[in-house]
Structures are given as C-alpha cells and as structure tokens.
Amino acid sequence: MRFYVIFSFCYVLYLTTPISGYSGGAPSSRCDTMLPGHGPEPQKGPSPYKVVVRQTKVEPSGIIEITLTSNSGNDEFKGFLIYIRKEGVTNKAYGEFDKTNDDAKTLDCFNVQNNAMTQIDGHPKSSVTVKWIADPRTVEEGEYQIHTTFVKDKNTYWTNQVHDEVIEVVPPGQAPDEHPDGHHGPHWEQDPKTYCSSMNLNPDADSKIHSDDNPYDINIEKKENVEQSSRIWINATSALDTPIMRLFMQVRRPGSSKMAYGEFVKPAKGAEGMDIVLVDCFGGKGNAVLFTNPKHSESTTSDVSFQWMAPGNETGDFEVVSTILKDENTFWGVVGKDLQTKIKVVPKNKPNPKEQRSKSASTSSTMSFSTTVGLFFVMIFAAASY
C-alpha cells in the first residue's frame, strides 16, 4: 500500500513539473563528447556555422577574440560549447576564457576552471564573441585547435567541430601588432566618450565631416509606435558597398546635441571579428555605440546592424545620429536624412485586465486538469493495492 501511494505521488509531480533541456548552457558532464544531451543524432552534413578569429598568433597570457557566427550571417543558433585543444589530445582543454561576457558563461571541463564557454540562455543568437586567454599555467608554445558544438534547435545540432583556424602560441615579442599597418593616428586610442558631443571621429586638423555625396544609409526596423523599453534594429549600410571602417551612433532628440537616449545592446549583426564598444555618453549607460574594423585599411564591412532599446521613461520623437568613416580622413555625418532616421516612442502598452483574467482562468483550468489526471492515477494505484 505504502509503495503504491509513494509511486503515485511521484507520478503526480512528474505530470506537473516542467521539463527543459540545457537552455542555460551545457553542463561539465558534456565536455568529453560535446553532445548537448537532447534530440536525435547530430547532423552529418556541413555545418552552417563557423568561427572568426581576429588574430591567430598570441603570446603567453595574451588574449584572442573568437566570434561564433554563421556562414551566411543569417542563421541563428540557440546554444554552443567551445574550448581549445591540441591536435590528438583528448580529455583536456587548454587556456582560460574571460568570464566577463554578457552572452556566455565559463564552464569547468576536465576538472579545470574556466577552460570552456557555453550560452547563458536559449534565446536565438546571430553571433557571440568570446575571449580566450593563453594562460601559461596550461598553455605552452605551439598550435591549438578550436572545437565547437552549435545547437540550432532541440533536434538540430552539429557537434565537436574542429575549425580550420589554428591558434599559435609564440614566444614573447613575436606576436604581430594588432594594427600592423600603422595606418591609424593617435586619435584612434582616444576615450570614446570624447565623441559624444562633437561626433567627430578624427579631430585631426586636415579632416572634416563631409555632407555631400553620402554613400551610407540608415535603415530602422520600426520607426512608429515603438513602445518604451522595447528593442529595434538599426542598420547602417551602403548600396555602393562602400566599406565602413569606423562608426559612432547614438539616438537623440531632434536638434539636441547634449543628451543621448535609450541603450544599445550586444550583439550586433554583420560585425563578426570587429570591435563593438558600448559608450556611456552624457552620464547615461550604453547610450552610444562605437564600431571599429581593427584591420583599418583592409576594411570590407559595408553593412552592420545594432540593437537599440527605447528609453523606459521617455516618449516622443527621436532621431538616429551617426558618423561613419570610409577611411582615415573621409567620413560623413548621417543626421535626419530624408526623415529615415526618425523614431517615435510611445508609452508601453499595458495588458488588458480582462485578458489577464482570461489567461489566469485558462492557466487554472490547465492546472486543474493536470491535478485531476494525477489524482485519478493515485486512486487507481491505491485501489490496486487491496
């Protein structure tokens, strides 16, 4: 009798407890196989995902940025696992990942701290950039491989990919300069906050902001009825494929130059391998974004999108203000061009009380049904014990 009652009680808990996969990231138990632990067998065909490594040579204690993204730039993924290995070495991951990341968290694989990284949630992602540190405690000179698992959805994933990009740890003084062409001037290292008011990305005397023959456009996902605290995509592009070497963007009130509104949120689209810095302007937080192609003279990016969150305590008319560099001394200010940069923020739509009551009633009905089914099984097993 006691056995059946306990069994029945456990079955009721089973019916009423939600079941989910590893949406909050892979556990350490998955490090060996890199399998996500859900769904059917992994995909056998080519993966639509890749990694982009900004610099492949690094000195001991140096840092390498690795961007996980798709081949097309459009295929999103919900989960991932990444670590660094030596060819032919199993049951070991090398180096250490930087823990300060809004899109990922570190994982302890093979009983070593922070030597792998995985997602923090199950939301779709277009790209995630992580930083790998060549920790001399576990890393020596030589070549290392990047291993990843990408999860598109519960039933579609590519596991234990070994990428063509090879990281080489070299002796001190042999890693190349991050800007080997020396093309950028001293202004390149300025505090980004200095751009907040003037928007001038190159204050050198021989440069000025152009206003004619602007090759760039700003496209906004939604301009009207943008609710407070909601997110929209703002796209900077060139129909002529004119490269974007650097860009600074914020959202202001029309005619104002002393305040920026809302907040930019990582990640950006089309910015794989690029530098994205959220800038705190005029005492705000993340209300401007600075995009830089670290290769400078080899800039090829001509289309990039940023996610902007509308202010939670402001409504009315706003406009996207930006400065875009084509090269060191040629750049344009894009301000209110043909009204295409205007945004209208409206109060957040409050839920209808009737709809809330309806949803509550529906939830209660669902719970009542589950409870009834559970009690039904309790009665059956209890009766069977006699």
C-alpha positions as CSV (number, residue, x, y, z in Angstrom):
1,M,0.0,0.0,0.0
2,R,2.7,2.5,1.0
3,F,4.7,1.7,-2.1
4,Y,1.8,2.5,-4.4
5,V,1.0,5.7,-2.7
6,I,4.6,6.9,-2.9
7,F,4.8,5.9,-6.5
8,S,1.5,7.7,-7.3
9,F,2.7,10.9,-5.6
10,C,5.9,10.9,-7.6
11,Y,3.9,10.4,-10.8
12,V,1.8,13.4,-9.9
13,L,4.9,15.5,-9.5
14,Y,6.1,14.2,-12.9
15,L,2.9,15.4,-14.6
16,T,3.0,18.8,-13.1
17,T,6.7,19.6,-13.3
18,P,8.0,21.3,-16.5
19,I,10.8,19.6,-18.3
20,S,13.5,21.6,-20.2
21,G,16.9,21.0,-21.8
22,Y,20.1,22.8,-21.1
23,S,18.9,26.2,-22.3
24,G,21.1,27.8,-19.6
25,G,24.2,26.2,-21.1
26,A,25.9,22.8,-21.3
27,P,27.0,21.1,-18.1
28,S,30.5,19.9,-17.4
29,S,29.4,16.3,-18.0
30,R,29.1,17.2,-21.7
31,C,32.7,18.3,-22.2
32,D,34.0,14.9,-23.3
33,T,31.6,14.2,-26.1
34,M,30.4,17.8,-26.7
35,L,26.9,16.4,-27.2
36,P,24.0,18.6,-26.0
37,G,22.2,15.7,-24.3
38,H,18.9,16.1,-26.2
39,G,17.4,15.4,-29.6
40,P,18.4,12.7,-32.1
41,E,21.9,12.0,-33.5
42,P,24.0,15.1,-34.6
43,Q,23.8,16.3,-38.1
44,K,26.2,14.6,-40.6
45,G,26.3,17.3,-43.3
46,P,28.4,20.5,-43.4
47,S,27.6,22.9,-40.6
48,P,26.2,26.4,-41.4
49,Y,28.2,27.9,-38.6
50,K,31.8,29.0,-38.2
51,V,34.3,30.8,-36.0
52,V,36.0,34.1,-36.9
53,V,39.4,34.7,-35.2
54,R,40.7,38.3,-35.4
55,Q,44.3,37.3,-34.7
56,T,45.7,33.8,-34.7
57,K,49.1,34.4,-33.1
58,V,49.3,35.1,-29.4
59,E,52.0,35.3,-26.7
60,P,51.7,33.6,-23.3
61,S,49.0,35.4,-21.2
62,G,47.8,37.1,-24.4
63,I,44.1,37.2,-25.5
64,I,42.4,36.0,-28.6
65,E,38.9,37.1,-29.6
66,I,36.8,34.3,-31.2
67,T,33.4,35.1,-32.8
68,L,30.9,32.3,-33.2
69,T,28.6,33.0,-36.1
70,S,27.0,31.5,-39.2
71,N,28.5,31.2,-42.7
72,S,25.7,33.4,-44.1
73,G,25.3,35.7,-41.2
74,N,21.6,35.0,-41.1
75,D,21.4,31.5,-39.4
76,E,20.8,31.9,-35.7
77,F,21.7,29.4,-33.0
78,K,20.4,28.8,-29.5
79,G,23.3,27.0,-27.9
80,F,27.0,26.4,-28.2
81,L,30.0,24.9,-26.5
82,I,33.6,26.0,-27.2
83,Y,37.0,25.0,-26.0
84,I,40.6,24.9,-27.2
85,R,42.6,21.6,-27.7
86,K,45.8,20.4,-29.1
87,E,45.6,18.0,-32.1
88,G,45.4,14.4,-31.0
89,V,44.9,15.3,-27.3
90,T,41.6,14.2,-25.7
91,N,40.2,14.7,-22.3
92,K,41.9,18.1,-21.9
93,A,41.1,21.7,-22.8
94,Y,43.7,24.5,-22.7
95,G,43.8,28.1,-21.7
96,E,41.1,30.1,-20.0
97,F,38.1,32.1,-21.1
98,D,37.3,35.6,-19.9
99,K,34.3,35.4,-17.5
100,T,33.1,39.0,-18.2
101,N,30.7,38.2,-21.0
102,D,27.0,39.2,-21.3
103,D,26.2,36.4,-23.8
104,A,28.1,33.4,-22.4
105,K,29.4,31.9,-19.2
106,T,32.5,29.8,-18.5
107,L,32.5,26.1,-17.9
108,D,34.9,23.9,-16.0
109,C,35.9,21.0,-18.2
110,F,38.0,18.0,-17.2
111,N,38.3,19.4,-13.6
112,V,40.0,22.7,-14.7
113,Q,38.3,26.0,-14.1
114,N,37.0,28.3,-16.9
115,N,38.6,26.4,-19.8
116,A,35.4,26.3,-21.9
117,M,32.4,28.5,-22.6
118,T,28.7,28.0,-23.3
119,Q,25.5,30.0,-23.7
120,I,23.7,31.6,-20.7
121,D,20.2,31.2,-22.2
122,G,18.3,29.5,-25.0
123,H,17.4,32.7,-27.0
124,P,18.4,32.7,-30.7
125,K,21.8,34.4,-31.4
126,S,23.3,35.6,-34.6
127,S,26.8,35.8,-33.2
128,V,28.7,35.6,-29.9
129,T,32.2,36.9,-29.2
130,V,34.3,35.3,-26.5
131,K,37.9,36.0,-25.3
132,W,40.4,33.2,-24.9
133,I,43.5,33.7,-22.7
134,A,46.7,31.8,-23.4
135,D,47.1,31.0,-19.7
136,P,50.8,29.9,-19.2
137,R,49.7,27.5,-16.4
138,T,48.1,25.2,-19.1
139,V,49.4,26.6,-22.4
140,E,52.8,26.3,-23.9
141,E,54.2,27.3,-27.3
142,G,52.6,25.5,-30.3
143,E,49.4,25.2,-32.3
144,Y,46.0,24.8,-30.8
145,Q,42.6,23.9,-32.4
146,I,39.2,25.4,-31.8
147,H,36.5,22.8,-31.0
148,T,32.8,23.8,-31.0
149,T,29.3,22.5,-30.9
150,F,26.4,24.6,-32.3
151,V,22.8,24.0,-31.4
152,K,20.2,25.4,-33.9
153,D,17.2,23.9,-32.0
154,K,16.4,20.9,-29.9
155,N,16.7,18.4,-32.8
156,T,19.3,20.1,-35.0
157,Y,22.9,20.5,-33.9
158,W,26.5,20.0,-35.1
159,T,28.9,18.6,-32.5
160,N,32.6,18.7,-31.9
161,Q,33.5,20.7,-35.0
162,V,37.3,21.3,-35.5
163,H,37.8,24.5,-37.3
164,D,40.4,25.4,-39.9
165,E,41.5,28.5,-37.9
166,V,44.5,27.5,-35.8
167,I,45.8,29.5,-32.8
168,E,49.6,29.6,-32.5
169,V,51.1,30.5,-29.1
170,V,54.5,32.1,-29.8
171,P,57.4,33.3,-27.6
172,P,57.1,36.8,-26.1
173,G,57.7,39.6,-28.6
174,Q,56.8,37.5,-31.7
175,A,53.0,38.1,-31.8
176,P,52.1,40.7,-34.5
177,D,50.9,44.2,-33.7
178,E,47.2,44.3,-33.7
179,H,47.4,47.2,-36.1
180,P,50.5,46.2,-38.2
181,D,49.9,48.7,-41.0
182,G,50.3,51.7,-38.6
183,H,47.6,53.4,-40.6
184,H,45.6,54.9,-37.7
185,G,46.6,58.2,-36.0
186,P,46.8,58.8,-32.2
187,H,43.2,59.8,-32.1
188,W,42.3,56.1,-32.6
189,E,43.2,55.4,-29.0
190,Q,41.0,58.2,-27.6
191,D,38.4,57.7,-24.9
192,P,35.2,57.1,-26.9
193,K,33.4,59.5,-24.6
194,T,35.2,62.3,-26.4
195,Y,33.0,61.7,-29.4
196,C,29.7,62.0,-27.6
197,S,29.1,65.7,-28.3
198,S,31.0,66.5,-31.5
199,M,30.6,63.1,-33.2
200,N,34.0,63.8,-34.9
201,L,35.9,60.5,-35.1
202,N,39.0,62.2,-36.4
203,P,39.8,65.5,-34.8
204,D,43.0,66.0,-36.8
205,A,43.2,69.4,-38.5
206,D,43.3,68.1,-42.0
207,S,40.0,66.2,-41.7
208,K,36.4,67.3,-41.7
209,I,32.9,65.8,-41.7
210,H,31.6,65.6,-45.3
211,S,28.0,66.4,-46.1
212,D,27.8,65.8,-49.8
213,D,27.7,62.5,-51.8
214,N,27.0,60.5,-48.7
215,P,27.3,56.8,-49.7
216,Y,25.7,55.5,-46.5
217,D,22.1,54.9,-45.4
218,I,20.5,54.3,-42.0
219,N,17.6,51.9,-42.0
220,I,15.4,51.3,-39.0
221,E,13.4,48.2,-38.3
222,K,10.4,50.1,-36.8
223,K,10.0,53.9,-36.7
224,E,6.4,54.4,-35.5
225,N,4.8,53.3,-32.2
226,V,8.0,51.9,-30.7
227,E,7.0,51.0,-27.1
228,Q,9.1,52.1,-24.2
229,S,11.8,49.6,-23.3
230,S,11.2,47.6,-26.5
231,R,14.1,46.7,-28.8
232,I,14.5,47.5,-32.5
233,W,17.4,47.0,-35.0
234,I,19.1,50.0,-36.6
235,N,21.1,49.2,-39.8
236,A,24.0,51.2,-41.3
237,T,24.7,50.2,-44.9
238,S,25.9,51.3,-48.3
239,A,24.2,50.5,-51.6
240,L,27.5,51.0,-53.3
241,D,29.3,48.6,-50.9
242,T,31.4,51.5,-49.6
243,P,33.3,50.0,-46.6
244,I,32.7,51.1,-43.1
245,M,36.0,51.5,-41.3
246,R,34.5,53.1,-38.1
247,L,31.1,54.2,-36.9
248,F,29.8,56.1,-33.9
249,M,26.0,56.1,-33.3
250,Q,23.5,57.4,-30.7
251,V,19.8,58.4,-30.6
252,R,19.0,62.0,-29.7
253,R,16.0,64.4,-29.5
254,P,15.8,66.3,-32.8
255,G,18.0,69.4,-32.6
256,S,19.7,68.3,-29.4
257,S,23.4,67.6,-29.0
258,K,23.7,67.3,-25.2
259,M,21.8,64.1,-24.5
260,A,21.5,60.6,-25.9
261,Y,18.6,58.3,-25.1
262,G,17.9,54.6,-24.8
263,E,20.5,51.9,-24.7
264,F,22.4,49.9,-27.3
265,V,22.5,46.1,-26.6
266,K,25.0,43.5,-27.9
267,P,25.4,41.5,-30.1
268,A,25.5,43.4,-33.4
269,K,24.8,41.8,-36.8
270,G,27.4,41.8,-39.5
271,A,30.1,42.7,-37.0
272,E,31.9,39.4,-36.7
273,G,35.6,39.9,-35.8
274,M,35.0,43.7,-35.3
275,D,35.3,45.8,-32.2
276,I,32.0,46.9,-30.6
277,V,32.1,49.2,-27.6
278,L,29.0,50.5,-25.8
279,V,29.8,54.1,-24.7
280,D,28.3,55.9,-21.7
281,C,27.5,59.4,-23.0
282,F,26.3,62.4,-21.0
283,G,26.1,60.4,-17.8
284,G,23.9,57.7,-19.3
285,K,24.7,54.0,-19.8
286,G,25.4,52.3,-23.1
287,N,23.5,55.1,-25.0
288,A,26.0,55.2,-27.8
289,V,27.9,52.5,-29.8
290,L,31.3,52.6,-31.4
291,F,32.1,50.2,-34.2
292,T,35.7,49.7,-35.4
293,N,37.2,47.4,-38.1
294,P,40.5,46.5,-36.4
295,K,42.1,45.9,-39.8
296,H,41.5,49.5,-40.8
297,S,42.9,49.8,-44.3
298,E,41.6,46.4,-45.2
299,S,38.0,47.3,-44.2
300,T,35.4,45.3,-46.2
301,T,32.3,45.6,-44.0
302,S,29.6,47.7,-45.6
303,D,26.6,46.5,-43.7
304,V,26.2,46.3,-39.9
305,S,23.1,46.4,-37.6
306,F,22.8,47.4,-33.9
307,Q,20.1,46.6,-31.4
308,W,18.7,49.7,-29.6
309,M,16.4,49.6,-26.6
310,A,14.0,52.5,-26.3
311,P,14.0,54.5,-23.1
312,G,11.7,53.3,-20.4
313,N,10.8,56.7,-19.0
314,E,10.6,58.9,-22.2
315,T,8.2,59.2,-25.1
316,G,8.0,61.3,-28.3
317,D,10.3,62.0,-31.3
318,F,13.9,60.8,-31.5
319,E,16.4,60.5,-34.4
320,V,19.4,58.4,-35.1
321,V,22.6,60.4,-35.3
322,S,25.8,58.8,-36.6
323,T,29.2,59.4,-38.1
324,I,30.7,56.9,-40.5
325,L,34.3,56.7,-41.6
326,K,35.2,55.3,-45.1
327,D,39.0,55.8,-44.5
328,E,41.3,57.8,-42.2
329,N,40.3,61.2,-43.5
330,T,37.0,60.7,-45.3
331,F,33.8,60.4,-43.2
332,W,30.2,61.6,-43.2
333,G,27.7,62.6,-40.6
334,V,24.3,60.9,-41.2
335,V,21.7,63.1,-39.5
336,G,17.9,63.0,-40.3
337,K,18.5,62.1,-44.0
338,D,15.0,62.1,-45.7
339,L,13.4,61.5,-42.3
340,Q,14.6,57.9,-42.5
341,T,16.3,58.2,-39.1
342,K,13.3,59.3,-37.1
343,I,11.8,57.2,-34.3
344,K,8.6,57.7,-32.4
345,V,8.5,56.2,-28.9
346,V,5.1,55.6,-27.3
347,P,4.0,54.5,-23.8
348,K,4.3,50.8,-23.1
349,N,1.0,49.1,-23.8
350,K,-0.4,47.9,-20.5
351,P,-2.1,44.4,-20.5
352,N,-5.9,44.5,-20.7
353,P,-7.3,43.4,-17.2
354,K,-9.9,41.2,-18.9
355,E,-7.2,39.4,-20.9
356,Q,-5.2,38.9,-17.8
357,R,-8.2,37.3,-16.0
358,S,-8.8,35.2,-19.1
359,K,-5.2,33.9,-19.1
360,S,-5.3,33.3,-15.4
361,A,-8.5,31.3,-15.8
362,S,-7.0,29.3,-18.6
363,T,-3.9,28.5,-16.6
364,S,-6.0,27.5,-13.6
365,S,-8.1,25.2,-15.9
366,T,-4.9,23.6,-17.3
367,M,-3.6,23.0,-13.8
368,S,-6.9,21.6,-12.6
369,F,-6.9,19.1,-15.5
370,S,-3.3,18.0,-14.7
371,T,-4.2,17.7,-11.0
372,T,-7.3,15.7,-11.8
373,V,-5.3,13.3,-14.0
374,G,-2.8,12.9,-11.2
375,L,-5.4,12.2,-8.6
376,F,-7.1,9.7,-11.0
377,F,-3.8,7.7,-11.1
378,V,-3.5,7.9,-7.3
379,M,-6.9,6.4,-6.9
380,I,-6.1,3.6,-9.4
381,F,-2.9,2.6,-7.7
382,A,-4.4,2.9,-4.2
383,A,-7.2,0.6,-5.3
384,A,-4.8,-1.9,-6.8
385,S,-3.0,-2.3,-3.5
386,Y,-6.0,-4.0,-1.9
